[in-house]
Amino acid sequence: MSGAETFKVIRVIGNNVVMVQGAKKEIEYVILGKGIGFGTKIGDTIISDDPRIEKLFKLEDREQWSQYHHLLEDFDPKVLEITDEILNSITTEFPGKLNDKVYLALPSHIQFTIYRIRKGMDIINPFLEETKISFPKEYKIASNAAEMISRTFNIQVPEDEVGFLTYHVYSAVSHVPVGQLVKASNMVGRLVHIIESERDMKFKNGSMDHVRLLMHLRFSVDRILKQSANIDNPFAEQIKAKFTSEYELAKRLAEEMENDLGRSIPEAEVCFLAMHLYRLFRGRTQQNRQAREEF
């Protein structure tokens, strides 16, 4: 333990977050780790090789911490308690290491949400339906979190806010930044609009076709964001030759994704999208034909 450093606790921010000062250099740090603050008091010491430590940040790293520094002093203790409960519920459903940023991003979001609701400010989420469909487990956790917030602070958390909380839950598990999730959701909505415009059609919210399309687009975006291993599509050449119009539309959609995400879209992904579009359009054609015959 000769190389270990001793830190003195100067503030307990929550069960999973403490502010400390280094003994060798009088530099302030924030330590993140599950249970690191539980039972800890000001003046206690933490050794740098403590197995509970998941991440240690210098508060002098202004570029990363400037937006959080004032929050470390201003967090409502009740917000931190609720945050701990939410994080526990996340790890129960999704075992594994959470995104470090959630320890401060989530209480910051909750505290600002409470402020907005108490001030009568509208919370509007244009991606609510897509979020409920794409992240059902995360949405359930967020719904329970919203109920806790409502009870504790005697406010009514709207469903639109549940959608935003869902992003934080998903971000904690997937390690994809919340801002990137919002951007991706906006893009998925735009892709659906392009498909509707190109084919002069309109999807009914919540319909089977709408749900399947959203899920396919969302999974495609997630694979691209996570830079998953190369996707193989053994039927790519056949798809390009047989479903030419769907392939052309899929290429246009892929260009939108490339421009928005700044990532190249694998040809296999484009072909999978073309196949999905073919099945989607064929299914709707059959439904329309059947409806005319019944009429």
Secondary structure, DSSP 4 states (H G I P E B T S, - for coil): -TT--EEEEEEEEETTEEEEEESSS--EEEEE-TTTTTT--TT-EEETT-TT--EEEETT-HHHHHHHHHHHHH--HHHHHHHHHHHHHHHHHS-SPPPTTHHHHHHHHHHHHHHHHHTT-----TTHHHHHHH-HHHHHHHHHHHHHHHHHHT----HHHHHHHHHHHHHHHH---HHHHHHHHHHHHHHHHHHHHHTT--PPTT-HHHHHHHHHHHHHHHHHHTTPSPP--TTHHHHHHH-HHHHHHHHHHHHHHHHHH-SPPPHHHHHHHHHHHHHHHHHHHHHHHHHHHH-
